[in-house]
Amino acid sequence: MTPQGEPRPMPVTVLGGLATGVRDCVADLARIETSGLAVLAVRVDSDGRTASWQLYDRSGPVDGGSLKPSRPCSPCQLPPGLLAVLLRLARTAGYRHLLLTLPPGMQADLIALDVTHSHVCGQALADHLRVDTVAAAVNLARLEDDLGCGDRLADHALAIGPDDGRSVAEAAARHLEGADVVVTSNVNDPDPTASARAVALLRHLASRASMTHICHDHLPASGREMPAAAGGFWMPTPSALIGGNRFDADDVRERHGPLSLPRQPCAPEFGVRTTRWSSRRPLHAQRLADALGQICASVIRSRGHLWLANRPQSIHRWESAGEHLAIQTTGTWLPENDGKAWQAASARRRTFAALLWDPYYGERRCELTFTGIDLDVPALHERLNSCLLTDAELSLGMEEWQLSDDPFADALGADPPSH
């Protein structure tokens, strides 16, 4: 109870990921081993027009239903009918914890953020439940293939709605980056070395997440009598998913905002390397376009933001996963004397802008992080540096930079006028 005598908001763990077998095993283990925990399993048809849910507790299935939202389901939002189910469970069901399991195409951190800020019939969900942890289920034997897979989710009936054009690699990378906890399994893995490399990839891409591993119990002397419903699996403890209070809504907003902070590189292991490249100089758009193939070779995942010289007002997000590369306009750089624009920015962005402010460039900068296997870091940095403006080009000034040809014009549109 709260000091005022009101019931405390029910904690919710949100579990996503491409490994549906691992996800369902985790759910069974958690509900069997954790008193007072229920599992709300969400499913969405491939066309995104029908969503169903099933509620399980220690005894098995106890409730369920289906609904047809007024518009197709989204990868980052639950339909209102499912939010209403969440509210009802939080208010009346009496569970101590809820594990919300999602379809592979739903992005768990954004679903968690949506739940945190949603209202149902004028009631704030945050008054009745709170997101405790965001988790991702990973099959180590599949991870490297998933991160390199250029197929669309729709090709594997994993898309959420007709407009979901994401690739398998994009979804796999975003699940890892959004997770507070990663739950892994490598049952019947024919290549332990590949699993070790997969763990290294997890450490590099999900660097802020803790990890727990599900194993198949082959040891009769383990001293544990597993319930039949758990299928002979065990993990050290479900507490890794429950009660950690790890979810940080501000961190999720920042990661998906116009100017996300790059990942800090981890130490190389099993051939997996991550490197961070940054520059206060802008990039020459045509030289960058010509070098994209070389830059992305051997890269499994890269993220960050760009400053293109001929677009001095715009922030451009860079995101690659496997064979897929996207460069998108996500906002504008903060003007020096526009107090309203500074107030609209997040506190974290204002802090970094003030710390990194340059009298001429302002907050403008390029920052990218690349992860790959056997990545040639010096060659990659050399290619990126070759795309920057030269001293002679810099001396011409911003007005001249804007006159250069723009190979990204069709994709990015026009740069907004200066303030």
N, C-alpha and C positions, 0 to 999 in steps of 0.2 A: 504493500500500500504506500501511496505517496504521503507526505506530511499532512496533506489536507484530507486524507482518508479516501481519496479516489484510487481505483485500481491502477496499477502501473501499466503502461503500454506493453502489449505482448511483443516479445522479441521475435523477429523473423530472420531466418537465414535464407538467402536467395542463391539457388544452385543452378548453374547453367553449364554449357560446354558441349562440344561435339560428341563426346563419348557417352552415348545414352546408356550403354550397359553399365559403365562405371557409375553414372548418375543414379540409376535405379538400384544398384547394389548399395550405394551410400545411403539412399533413402530407406531401404529395408533395414540396414544395420542400425541406423539412427533411431528409427521408431521402435525397434525391438529392444535396444539397449538403453534408451533414454526415457526415463519415466516422465510422463506429462507432455511428450513431444508428439505432434501430429505432422503428417506429410500432406501437402496440397499439391497434387501433380496436375500440371496444365498441359494440354495438348492443343495444337492448332492444325486444321486441315491445310493442305498445300496451297489452296486458293486464298487462304486467309479469311474466309467468310464464315467459318464455324469454329468455335472454341469449346473445348470440353474440360471438365475438371473432376478429379476424384480425390476424396479425402480418406486417408488411412491413419489409424492409430495402432497401438500395439496389437490389437485383436484382429486387424485386417481392414478391409474397406468399410467405411461407415456412412458415406454420403457421396453424392456426385450429381452431375448435370451437364447440360450443354446449352449454348446460346449462340445466336446469330447477331453479331454486332451490326450497327447501321452502316459502318464502313469497314473495309478489310483491316485485319489486325496489323499491328506495326511491330517491327523488331525491338522498339524501345519503349513501348507503352502497353499496359494491359487494357483490354476493353473494359468499359464501365461496369459491365455485369460481373466481371471477375473481381474488380475492386469492391463491389458490393458484397461478394462472397467473403473477401478478406475482412471487411468491416464487421460482418455478422459473426465470423469466427472469433475475431478479437473481442467482441462485446459479450458474446453469449456462450461460447463453446467451453471455456474454462481450461484450455490448454496452457501449459507453462511456456511452450516454445513451438513455433511453426517453421517447418522446412518447406519452402516454396520451390518446387522443381519446374524448370522451364524447358520448352522445346529447344533443340540445338540452334535454331535460327534467331532466338531471342537473345538480346545482349543484356546479361544479368545486371551489370552496374547501372545501365540506363533504366532498366525496369525498376531497380531499387530506388533510384533517384526520383522516378515518376511516382512510385508508391509514397515516398517521403513527402511529396508536395501535393498529392491528389486530395480531392474532396468528393464525397458521396452524399448526395442529398443535403448539401450544405454543411456536412460534418467533415472536419479534417481527419484524414486517416492517421496523421501523426499524433493525434490525441489518444488513439486507441492502440496503435502498434508502432514499433520502431524497427528499422532495419539494423540487425546486429552484425552480419557478415555477408559478403558476396563471395561465392566460391565457384570454381571451375572444375569440371570433371575431365580428366585427360587419360587417354590410353597411350602409354609411352611407346608402344609398338607402332602406333599410327601417327604420332605427333610430327615427325619429320616430313612424312608424306603429306599430311594435312597442311603444314605450313608452306609447302611448295606447290600445292594443288591449285591450278588456274581455273578449274571447273567452277561454274556458278553453283550456288546453293540449290538453285532451281533444278539443275541437272541431276541432283541426288534427292529431290523432293524434300529439301530442308529449308527452302525459302519461306519467308513469312509474307504472304500477300503477293499480288501480281507485279508490283513495282520493285521488288527486292532483287537488285542486280548484283549483290555482293558475291565475291568468290569464296570458296572454301578456305583459302589461305587467309583472306581478310578476317573472316569470322573466327578462325582459330587463333590468330594473333590478338584480336580484340578481347576474346574471352580471357586470355592469359593476362593481358595488360590491365584488365578491369578487376582482377580477382584479389581479394584479401587472403584467400586460402586456395591452394591448388591440391585437389585430391587425385592421386595417380594410381594406375594399375598397369602391370605388364604380364598378366597371366598368359601362360603358354608362349612367351616371347622366344622366338628361335634365335635371337641375336642379342645377348646381354650387352655387347659393346654398343650397339645402336641404342639400347635403353639408357646406358650411361650418357651417351651424347644427347639423348632427349632430355635427361635431367639437367644437363648443362644448358640446353636451350631454354628450359624453364627458368633456370636461375638468371639468365640474361634477359629474357622477355618479361618475366613476372618477378622482377628483382625485389619488389616490396612485399611479395606474398610469402606466407609460410606454407610448408608442404606437409602433407600426410599421405601415407601409402597404404593401399588395400592389397593384401596378399591372399593367396589361396593356401589354406592351412593343410599342408601335407604332413605335419608332424603330430603323430598321435600322442606324444608326450608333452604337448604344448600346455596341458593343464587347463584347457578351455573347452567347455562343452557348448558348441555353437548351435543355436536354434536352427531347425530345418529350413525355415524361411530365408535364412541368411545364405544358404547355398554353399556352406563351407568356407566362406570368405571371412576375413577379419581385418580390422585396422587398429592401430594402437589405441585410439579412443575417439569417439565421436565428438569429444569436447573441443577438438580443433575447430569444429564448425559452430559451436554453441557457446554463447556467453563471453566471447572475446571482445564484443563491442568494437569491432575493427572498422566498420563502415564509416567513411568520411565523405559526406555529401559535397563539401567544398572541394575536396580533392577530385571527385568525379567531374564536377562542373569545370574545374580548371583544366583537366585533361582533355575535355571535349570543347574547350573554349577556343577563342580565336588565336591565342598565343600560348600553347601548352609548353610546359617545361620539358626539356629533353631528358631521357633516361641517363643515369650515371653509369658509365661502363663498368662491367664486372671483369674480374681476372679471367684470362683465357683458360679454357679447359676442354679436353677431348676435341680440339680443333675449332671450338666455337669461340668467336671473337666479337667483341662489340667496341666500336670506336665512335667518338663524338667529334664532329667537325663544326667549327664556327668561324664567322668572319663579320667584321663591321663593314667591309666593302660590299657593294651590291654585285649581283651576278649579271653577266651579259646574257640576255635571253636567248639569242641565237646560238651562242657557243654552248649554253646549257642544253638546249634542245638537241644539238648535234652530238652531245656527249652522253645522253641519257642511257643508251644501250650499254656503254662501257661502265658507267657509274653503277648501274643496277646489276651488273654481272656478279654472280656469286653472293648476292645479298639476299638473305631470307626475309628480313624485316627492316624497314627504315621509317623513321618518323621525324617530324620537325617542321620548321617554317623557313620561308625564303623571303628575301628582298630582291626583287628584280629591278634592275636599274631603270628600265623604261616604264616602270609602274611604281613610282616613289610613294604613293599613298596607301597601297594595298599590302596586306599581309596575305601570304599564300601558304597554305598548309601543304606539306609534302608527306605522302603516306604510301609506302609500297609493302606488298606482301606477296611472296612468290614472284610470279610473272606480272602481277598487277601493280601499276603505278598510277596514283591520282595526285594531281596538283590542283588545288581549289582555292578560291578567294574566300577568306573567312572574316575579314574585317579591315579596318584601317589602323595605321599607326597613330599613337596618341600625339596630338598637336601640343606644342609647348605651352600655349597660353589659353587653352580651352578647359576651364575648370569643370564645365558640365561633362565633357567627355572623360575627364579623369575620374570624376565621381561615379560615372556609369561603369567604369572598369572595376575588376575585382581588386580586393586589397592586396593580394599577392602580386598581381600584375603591376599595380601602382608602385609597390615596393621595389620590384626589379627594375621598372622603368627609371625610378629615381636613382637607383644604385648604378645603373649602366648608361645613364643619359650622356650623350655626346653633344657638344655645342652645335655641331653641324648635322650629324646624322639623327639626332634625337634618340629614340629607342630602337631605331631600325637596325636589324642584324639578321644574319643567317645562322641557324643552328639546326643541325641534323645529327641523328644517331643511327648507325648502321650495325646490324648483326648478321653474321654469315659464318659459314664453315670454311676454314682455311682462307679467310679473307685476307687479301693483300692490302693491308692498311696504308703503307706509304704510297702505293700506286693509286689507291682510291683518293687519298688526300691530294695527291698531285693533280689528278683529273679535275677534282672540284676546284682547286686553286687556279687551274688554267681557265676556268670559266668566269673568274672574277674580272672586274674592270682593271685595266692597266693604269699605271700612274698617268699616262698621257690622256686616257679616256676619263679618268677621274677629274683631271684639271679642266675639262670642258664644262662641268657643272650639270645640275639636274635638268635644266631646260634642254640641253643638248642630248642628254641620255634618252629623254622621252621621244626624240625624233627617230630613234633607231627602229628597224623592222621588228615586228612582234609575232613570233611563231605561235604564241599562245593566245592570240586575239580571239579566235573562235571559241576556245574552251573557257577563257576567263572573262571575256567581255571587256568593257572599257574601264580604265582606272578612274576613280572619282576625282573631281577637281580638288585642288589644294585648298586648305582653310584660309 
